[in-house]
Each structure stands twice: as C-alpha cells, then as structure tokens.
Amino acid sequence: MATHRVNKSGKRAPPFTRIVNSSLQDARLSFKARGLLAYMLTKPDHFRFYLDELTKHTTEGKDSIRAALKELESFGYIKRYVIKDSRGKIMSWEIDIYEHPESGFPVVENPTLVTNDKVPTNDKRLNKYIAFTNDDHSFIKTYLKYFQQKKNKQHMRITEEQHQMIYGQIEEIQSAGITHEEWEAEVRDHFETLPKSNNGNIIAFLHAAPRRFDVDLCR
C-alpha cells in the first residue's frame, strides 16, 4: 500500500494548509467533526461561517453539520458566543475556531456589544465606522431605498464587522430561496408599520428574518 502525496514545494505548488496532526488524530472526535474542522481551518482567519454556506460544500445536511459543530464545541475546538444589542437582544452568533483544543473558556458577558448608532464595545474590530449608503447588492439597495423614503435621511453608519454580518445574513436568506420580490414585500411592510421611535436599522430587521421569511438561519 502506498500514499501518493501532492508536491507542495516550488513555485508551482498548489494552495495547501498546514494543520497539526494531534487535532485531526483526536480519537474523541468523529471523522465527520475532524473533516469539518479541517475544512474550516483551510479558510482565512477572519472567515465567517454560516450553516447554509457550509452545506453548499458537502453532502451533509444541516442537522449533520450542527451535530459536528456541537461536537467540536464540546471538546474545545470551537467557541460560540452571542452578539447582543444594548437591550440584550441577540443579534447574531460568532464562532472562534481553535486548531488546538482550548479548555476552560472564560465566561464573557457581552463579548461584543452592538448598538444602533453609537457602539460601545470591548471589541476593537468594531470601532471603525463606514457609511452605509449606496450599495450594489440588490437586497441592500432596496432596503436603503425604503429607509430613505421613510426616514428622509441616510441609514446610520455601521462598523465593518456589522457590514460583514449584514452581508452574511442576507446571503443566508438568499440561499434559503427568498427572491428579491419577497424581500422587497417584507421590507415595504416593515417600513409601513415602523413606529416613529424605531430608527429602522437593517440589523434589527435581519434579526427578525427567520420569522418574517419562515427560514432557518444559522445561530
């Protein structure tokens, strides 16, 4: 029996990832969990993972992927934590991935505190604001159009981290089969019934997406 490896040296070497053997040989993990860990470690360090995105690259279904994620979490390869707004409402879930298992994760209250306009946070990644105005994405462009009509002003500035989160959740919505027409209908209804006290932030709208569109987004 022979193992035929790819030549990883020289200028013509294909892209490859170096992973410590101990993690992929961890007998506590199923081969499914080890495979998922290996796949996630091939991505850039700040790559954001979503359930629908993961299922696009495997024959496994959502339930199987969820089980593998829980398995990795239970043995310290993944840490999941919530992003909340100032009122304590869950906005999204974040995942930290560890090539070598960590144990004894500290309990962190509001590790990333996201609010609507001014963002008090202990995560330095969230301190750089960008304008959220013109955008080529049809779903976002539609939301901003109705926001302008309702509020007669531009959408509030957001952080780069929030911008990535918005794109990721919209990609999940599209992956669930929601059309632009369905999106626009919900956006229109949202602004027609929006109280004056609500600032119309798209993040809050996306938080209600599973209920509005009857889809199962990764949390």
VOPAVO-653773 format. One record per residue (C-alpha): x, y, z; residue number from 1. Coordinates in Angstrom, 2 decimals, padded with zeros to 5 digits. Example, Ala and Ser with C-alpha at 12.3 -4.5 7.8 and 13.67 -1.06 7.14 Angstrom:
<rs>
012.30,-004.50,007.80,1
013.67,-001.06,007.14,2
</rs>
This chain:
<rs>
000.00,000.00,000.00,1
001.31,003.43,-000.92,2
000.27,007.02,-000.19,3
000.64,009.37,-003.17,4
001.09,012.95,-001.95,5
000.99,016.24,-003.84,6
004.27,018.07,-004.29,7
003.96,021.16,-002.08,8
007.34,022.73,-002.85,9
008.45,025.03,-005.62,10
006.70,027.83,-007.50,11
004.04,025.50,-008.90,12
002.90,024.22,-005.54,13
-000.90,024.27,-005.18,14
-002.58,026.05,-002.26,15
-002.38,023.94,000.89,16
-002.99,024.19,004.63,17
-000.72,023.02,007.46,18
-002.68,021.57,010.38,19
-001.27,019.95,013.49,20
-001.66,016.17,013.44,21
-002.93,015.95,017.01,22
-006.20,017.68,016.16,23
-007.01,015.53,013.14,24
-006.00,012.42,015.08,25
-008.08,013.27,018.14,26
-009.89,009.98,018.78,27
-012.60,011.75,020.77,28
-013.88,013.30,017.54,29
-015.85,011.59,014.82,30
-014.35,011.65,011.36,31
-017.19,013.99,010.37,32
-016.14,016.52,013.03,33
-012.48,016.19,012.09,34
-013.31,016.76,008.44,35
-015.36,019.85,009.26,36
-012.55,021.21,011.42,37
-010.03,020.63,008.63,38
-012.29,022.39,006.10,39
-012.79,025.40,008.39,40
-009.05,025.68,009.01,41
-008.43,025.97,005.25,42
-010.23,029.31,005.29,43
-008.70,032.71,006.20,44
-008.53,033.52,009.90,45
-011.40,036.03,009.78,46
-013.66,033.96,007.51,47
-017.28,033.98,008.72,48
-019.07,030.61,008.70,49
-022.81,030.17,008.17,50
-024.77,026.95,008.20,51
-026.13,027.33,004.67,52
-022.67,028.17,003.36,53
-021.21,025.06,004.94,54
-023.87,022.77,003.50,55
-023.04,024.01,-000.02,56
-019.66,022.35,000.20,57
-020.65,018.90,001.42,58
-023.19,016.13,001.03,59
-024.09,016.54,004.72,60
-027.38,018.17,005.69,61
-027.91,020.97,008.21,62
-028.64,018.62,011.11,63
-025.42,016.73,010.46,64
-023.38,019.94,010.31,65
-025.00,021.21,013.51,66
-024.08,017.95,015.25,67
-020.46,018.22,014.10,68
-020.27,021.84,015.30,69
-021.62,020.84,018.71,70
-019.10,018.02,018.87,71
-016.23,020.38,018.11,72
-017.56,022.86,020.66,73
-017.81,020.22,023.38,74
-014.11,019.36,023.00,75
-012.84,022.93,022.83,76
-012.22,023.33,019.11,77
-014.98,025.90,018.72,78
-016.20,028.68,020.96,79
-019.61,030.17,020.19,80
-020.85,033.41,021.69,81
-023.62,035.86,021.04,82
-023.56,039.42,019.80,83
-026.24,041.44,021.61,84
-027.57,044.94,021.28,85
-027.78,047.41,024.17,86
-031.10,045.89,025.30,87
-029.69,042.39,025.48,88
-031.37,041.14,022.31,89
-029.37,038.53,020.38,90
-028.26,039.94,017.03,91
-026.16,037.01,015.78,92
-023.73,034.27,016.80,93
-019.96,034.40,016.40,94
-017.65,031.38,016.15,95
-014.00,031.26,017.16,96
-012.06,028.26,015.84,97
-009.08,026.70,017.58,98
-006.62,024.49,015.72,99
-005.61,023.04,019.09,100
-008.47,022.48,021.57,101
-008.92,025.05,024.29,102
-010.46,024.28,027.65,103
-011.90,026.34,030.43,104
-013.34,029.06,028.25,105
-013.93,032.17,030.38,106
-017.50,033.35,030.78,107
-017.69,036.67,028.99,108
-020.73,038.91,029.32,109
-021.49,040.81,026.13,110
-018.16,039.98,024.44,111
-019.25,042.19,021.54,112
-021.85,044.78,022.40,113
-023.57,046.08,019.28,114
-025.97,049.02,019.35,115
-027.60,051.01,016.58,116
-025.89,054.38,016.25,117
-023.04,054.71,018.74,118
-021.41,051.41,019.51,119
-019.84,050.99,022.95,120
-017.79,047.84,022.63,121
-014.82,045.99,024.03,122
-014.00,044.59,020.58,123
-011.59,046.88,018.76,124
-012.67,045.44,015.42,125
-015.98,047.26,015.82,126
-014.56,050.74,016.31,127
-014.12,051.69,012.66,128
-017.31,053.12,011.17,129
-018.18,053.17,007.50,130
-021.01,054.80,005.58,131
-023.91,052.51,004.72,132
-025.43,054.35,001.80,133
-025.10,053.31,-001.83,134
-024.65,049.59,-002.33,135
-024.63,047.38,-005.41,136
-026.34,044.46,-003.66,137
-029.97,044.47,-004.80,138
-031.37,043.43,-001.41,139
-029.47,046.14,000.45,140
-030.21,048.73,-002.22,141
-033.91,048.01,-001.81,142
-033.74,048.34,001.97,143
-031.88,051.64,001.75,144
-034.44,052.96,-000.74,145
-037.34,052.37,001.65,146
-035.29,053.66,004.57,147
-034.69,056.93,002.72,148
-038.36,057.26,001.87,149
-039.48,056.60,005.45,150
-036.81,058.49,007.40,151
-035.86,061.13,004.82,152
-032.20,060.58,005.62,153
-029.42,058.11,005.04,154
-029.04,054.94,007.06,155
-026.87,055.34,010.16,156
-023.19,054.50,009.88,157
-022.17,050.96,010.79,158
-018.96,049.18,011.67,159
-017.01,046.96,009.30,160
-017.91,043.97,011.46,161
-021.60,044.81,011.24,162
-021.27,045.24,007.46,163
-019.87,041.71,007.17,164
-022.64,040.37,009.39,165
-025.32,042.06,007.25,166
-023.92,040.55,004.06,167
-023.62,037.12,005.64,168
-027.22,037.06,006.85,169
-028.55,038.28,003.50,170
-026.57,035.54,001.77,171
-028.24,033.02,004.07,172
-031.66,034.45,003.21,173
-030.92,034.16,-000.50,174
-029.59,030.64,-000.02,175
-032.92,029.74,001.61,176
-034.63,030.58,-001.70,177
-036.03,034.01,-000.82,178
-036.47,036.06,-004.01,179
-035.91,039.77,-004.40,180
-039.66,040.27,-004.78,181
-040.30,038.51,-001.45,182
-037.57,040.54,000.20,183
-038.99,043.83,-001.10,184
-042.50,042.93,000.03,185
-041.29,042.33,003.60,186
-039.15,045.49,003.58,187
-042.13,047.52,002.37,188
-044.35,046.07,005.08,189
-041.63,046.70,007.66,190
-041.45,050.41,006.92,191
-045.20,050.85,006.52,192
-045.70,049.63,010.09,193
-042.47,051.00,011.59,194
-043.07,053.12,014.74,195
-041.50,056.59,014.75,196
-039.43,055.60,017.76,197
-037.73,052.82,015.75,198
-034.64,054.05,013.92,199
-035.05,051.49,011.12,200
-031.62,049.89,011.41,201
-031.30,046.98,008.98,202
-029.67,044.86,011.70,203
-032.91,044.76,013.67,204
-034.81,043.85,010.51,205
-032.43,040.96,009.83,206
-032.79,039.78,013.41,207
-036.47,039.15,012.66,208
-035.70,037.47,009.32,209
-036.38,033.86,010.46,210
-039.91,034.88,011.49,211
-040.56,037.17,008.53,212
-039.35,034.77,005.85,213
-040.00,031.50,007.68,214
-036.43,030.32,007.18,215
-033.92,028.62,009.45,216
-030.77,030.73,009.68,217
-027.59,029.63,011.44,218
-027.47,030.90,015.03,219
</rs>
